[in-house]
């Protein structure tokens, strides 16, 4: 699982009116940039790591990313890079609470539905092409009400991951 990312947010999303609005990080990722976010507050990219917890089945959960700035009715972006030794196609598993989009090297590879839902580590699977060397990953996550979280797992082999 991807456990370290840079996160920025929340951008405003009152009553979920900005589900399709593109904010600055979708055009360019500048980890030194600051923006005006929700409630006129200045926001900046922050380094975040997955927080270990225990799932409802009593198993360790180390995959979910929950930003320190989590709150209702906002939009967050997360950025990370994955390095691979050779060009290849790998399976990914995506999960989010609530709506999410994911790009690998500027190509959209995942969009969830608009419904309000709980985080599920295996919400969606995709086989994604990774190029040799550095691969840029950008995630957009929208939170309606209650909790916020997302995850991205990348298979280290050609098989679909079983999580």
C-alpha positions as CSV (number, residue, x, y, z in Angstrom):
1,X,0.0,0.0,0.0
2,X,1.0,3.6,-0.5
3,X,1.5,4.9,3.0
4,X,3.3,8.3,2.4
5,X,1.9,11.2,0.4
6,X,1.7,15.0,0.3
7,X,-1.8,16.2,1.0
8,X,-3.5,19.6,0.6
9,X,-7.0,20.6,1.6
10,X,-9.7,21.1,2.4
11,X,-10.9,23.0,-0.6
12,X,-14.6,24.2,-0.2
13,X,-17.4,21.8,-1.1
14,X,-20.6,23.1,0.7
15,X,-23.4,20.7,0.2
16,X,-21.2,18.9,-2.3
17,X,-21.7,21.6,-5.0
18,X,-18.0,21.3,-6.1
19,X,-17.9,17.6,-7.0
20,X,-16.9,18.4,-10.6
21,X,-15.0,21.7,-10.0
22,X,-11.3,21.5,-10.8
23,X,-9.0,23.1,-8.2
24,X,-5.4,24.2,-8.9
25,X,-3.7,20.8,-8.0
26,X,-5.5,19.2,-10.9
27,X,-3.6,21.5,-13.3
28,X,-0.2,21.6,-11.7
29,X,1.3,20.0,-8.6
30,X,3.5,22.5,-6.9
31,X,4.4,21.2,-3.4
32,X,5.6,24.8,-2.5
33,X,2.3,26.4,-3.5
34,X,-0.3,27.7,-1.1
35,X,-4.0,28.3,-1.9
36,X,-7.1,29.7,-0.3
37,X,-9.1,26.8,0.9
38,X,-12.4,26.2,2.7
39,X,-13.6,29.2,4.9
40,X,-10.9,31.4,3.4
41,X,-8.1,29.6,5.2
42,X,-4.6,29.4,3.6
43,X,-3.8,25.7,2.8
44,X,-0.4,24.2,1.8
45,X,0.9,20.7,1.0
46,X,1.6,18.7,4.1
47,X,3.4,15.3,4.4
48,X,1.1,12.6,5.7
49,X,1.4,8.9,6.4
50,X,-1.2,6.2,6.9
51,X,-2.2,5.8,10.5
52,X,-2.3,2.3,11.8
53,X,-5.7,1.3,13.3
54,X,-7.7,-1.8,13.8
55,X,-10.5,-2.7,11.3
56,X,-14.0,-3.7,12.3
57,X,-12.8,-7.3,11.9
58,X,-10.0,-6.9,14.4
59,X,-7.2,-6.9,11.8
60,X,-4.5,-4.2,11.6
61,X,-5.3,-1.5,9.0
62,X,-2.2,0.3,7.8
63,X,-3.5,1.4,4.4
64,X,-6.0,4.2,5.1
65,X,-4.9,7.8,4.7
66,X,-6.8,10.2,6.9
67,X,-5.4,13.8,6.7
68,X,-5.0,15.8,9.9
69,X,-7.2,18.4,8.3
70,X,-10.1,16.0,7.8
71,X,-13.6,17.6,8.2
72,X,-17.0,17.4,6.5
73,X,-17.7,19.0,3.1
74,X,-14.3,19.4,1.7
75,X,-12.0,18.3,-1.2
76,X,-8.4,17.1,-0.7
77,X,-5.6,16.2,-3.1
78,X,-2.8,13.8,-2.4
79,X,0.4,13.4,-4.4
80,X,3.1,10.8,-4.4
81,X,5.6,9.1,-6.7
82,X,6.2,5.4,-7.3
83,X,9.5,4.1,-8.8
84,X,9.6,0.9,-10.9
85,X,12.6,-0.8,-12.4
86,X,11.0,-1.6,-15.8
87,X,7.9,-0.6,-17.7
88,X,5.0,-2.8,-16.7
89,X,1.3,-3.2,-16.0
90,X,0.4,-3.6,-12.4
91,X,-2.9,-4.0,-10.6
92,X,-4.0,-1.3,-8.2
93,X,-6.8,-1.3,-5.5
94,X,-8.5,2.0,-4.7
95,X,-10.7,2.8,-1.8
96,X,-12.3,6.1,-0.7
97,X,-14.8,7.8,1.6
98,X,-16.6,9.4,-0.3
99,X,-15.9,10.3,-4.0
100,X,-12.4,10.0,-5.6
101,X,-10.4,10.3,-8.8
102,X,-6.9,9.0,-9.4
103,X,-4.3,9.9,-12.1
104,X,-1.1,8.1,-12.9
105,X,1.3,10.1,-15.0
106,X,-1.5,12.6,-15.8
107,X,-3.8,9.8,-17.1
108,X,-7.1,9.3,-15.2
109,X,-7.3,5.7,-14.2
110,X,-10.1,5.8,-11.6
111,X,-13.3,7.6,-10.8
112,X,-15.7,6.5,-8.1
113,X,-19.4,7.1,-8.1
114,X,-20.9,10.2,-6.5
115,X,-22.6,8.4,-3.6
116,X,-21.8,9.0,0.0
117,X,-20.1,5.8,1.2
118,X,-17.8,4.3,3.7
119,X,-14.1,3.6,2.9
120,X,-13.5,0.1,1.5
121,X,-9.9,-0.9,0.7
122,X,-11.1,-2.9,-2.4
123,X,-13.7,-0.5,-3.8
124,X,-12.2,-0.8,-7.2
125,X,-9.4,-2.6,-9.1
126,X,-7.6,-1.4,-12.2
127,X,-4.7,-2.7,-14.2
128,X,-2.5,0.4,-14.8
129,X,0.6,1.0,-17.0
130,X,3.7,2.2,-15.1
131,X,6.7,3.5,-17.0
132,X,10.3,2.8,-16.0
133,X,11.5,5.1,-13.3
134,X,9.4,7.8,-11.6
135,X,5.6,7.6,-11.9
136,X,3.5,10.5,-10.5
137,X,0.2,9.7,-8.7
138,X,-2.4,12.3,-7.9
139,X,-5.5,11.5,-5.9
140,X,-8.6,13.8,-5.4
141,X,-10.9,12.8,-2.5
142,X,-14.2,14.5,-1.6
143,X,-15.8,14.1,1.8
144,X,-19.5,14.8,2.3
145,X,-20.4,14.1,5.9
146,X,-18.9,12.0,8.7
147,X,-15.4,10.4,8.1
148,X,-12.9,10.9,5.4
149,X,-10.2,8.4,4.2
150,X,-8.7,6.8,1.1
151,X,-6.2,4.2,0.2
152,X,-4.1,3.0,-2.8
153,X,-2.5,-0.4,-3.0
154,X,-0.2,-1.4,-5.8
155,X,0.5,-5.1,-6.6
156,X,4.2,-5.9,-6.7
157,X,3.5,-8.6,-9.3
158,X,1.3,-9.3,-12.3
159,X,-1.5,-10.8,-10.2
160,X,-4.6,-8.9,-8.9
161,X,-4.0,-8.1,-5.2
162,X,-6.0,-10.0,-2.6
163,X,-6.5,-7.7,0.3
